[in-house]
Amino acid sequence: MQRPHLVRWNLDCMEKRKGGLGVRNLALMNRALLSKWNWRFANEREAFWNKVISQKYGVEEGDWCTRAVSERYDVGLWKTIRNEWLFLKNRLAYQVGNERRVKFWKDKWCGDGPLRESFPYLYSISLSKDAWVSDVWNLNSDGEGWTPLFSRAVNDWEIAMVERFMLKI
């Protein structure tokens, strides 16, 4: 049986100038701190602590985070931090550099969402659903250009969609 709260947290967590007590929302602060550790893991790749965590748990493609922690013992802290990565990942937008860290179809790097959500039909006929941006960007004799690979040639009625796709990328 759940007892009623003796404190009105919504009111207490409001700023003092708005009539609250100015108490910080601890759940929100905890999420922010866990997200900060995920951010630091993705960006401080040369730090000693990062190398230790990477060696212990392994890293996912792109080195943005460790593999999911599935062991039941002695991993509570990093398991909690790693679980927050899913929350953070859905809110990130990537800036493409020279490295192989951004997925062409699956990461949000071009526009408001991943390309697989903006162009689901083209994603379904793509030959390289797990391609990196650097795999699809190729230097050719005329200069530079995008070369996404599809399982078949596009039909006449699909040309407008491919044109919008190419303009977006």
JORASUL-V543188 format. One record per helix or strand. SS is the DSSP state (helix for helix, strand for strand). FROM is the first residue (numbers start at 1). LEN is the number of residues. If there is no record, write none. Layout:
# JORASUL-V543188
ss=SS from=FROM len=LEN
ss=SS from=FROM len=LEN
This chain:
# JORASUL-V543188
ss=helix from=9 len=4
ss=helix from=16 len=3
ss=helix from=26 len=18
ss=helix from=48 len=10
ss=strand from=59 len=1
ss=strand from=66 len=1
ss=helix from=76 len=8
ss=helix from=85 len=5
ss=strand from=103 len=1
ss=helix from=115 len=4
ss=helix from=120 len=5
ss=strand from=126 len=1
ss=strand from=132 len=1
ss=helix from=133 len=4
ss=strand from=137 len=4
ss=strand from=143 len=4
ss=strand from=150 len=1
ss=helix from=156 len=13
